[in-house]
């Protein structure tokens, strides 16, 4: 499933998407989500998307470049 468009979704829908997309699977060896987030909170990282300011993809690409 792709991220809801900012133009056609509510804040609540975007928040729900972020939380479900980054939900812990309790299997770090296979999942890798924790490695990508590097211990940071997904709600904080994606706050601009949730608030309708930046696209999900733009933020995701930025996260990959954070050391």
N, C-alpha and C positions, 0 to 999 in steps of 0.2 A: 504494500500500500504506500502510495506517495503522500507527502505532506500536504495537508489542506492549504489551498491558496489563501493568501492574506485577504484578497478581495472578496472571497466567497465563503468565509468561515468566521466563526465567532472566536473570541478570546478563549472561551471555555473549550471549544473544539480543538484549538491549537495546543492548549495546555494538556488536554487529554491525549493528544497525539504524541507530544514530547514524552510524557510520563509513560505511556505504553511502549513507545519505541525504545526507551532506555531502561525499561524495567529489568531489575536484576534477575537473572535466570539461575543464580546460585550454582553455577558451574563455570568458574573462572577459566579452567583449562580449555574449554571449548568455546566459550562466548567471546571474550575479549572486550566487552563493553567498558569494563572498569579501566582497562589499559588505555582505551581511547579517551575516556573522560579524565584520566589521571587523578582520580580522587575528587574531582570537582562536581558540584551539583548541577544536574542537567537543567533544572528549572532556572537557575541563575545564568548558566551558559546560554540558554535559549530565550532569555527574557525579552530580547528585542523581537524575536519571532512571535512569541506568545502575545506581546503587546502590539503586533502588527507593524513594526518598524523596519524589519529586515527579513529577507526570505530565509527559509530553513536551510536551503542549500548554501547560501552565502555564509551563514554562521557555521555550518558543518565544515566548509572548506577552511574557514578561519581557525577552527578548533584543531584541525590537522596540522596547522603551522605553528601552534603554540608549543613552546618547549617546556 
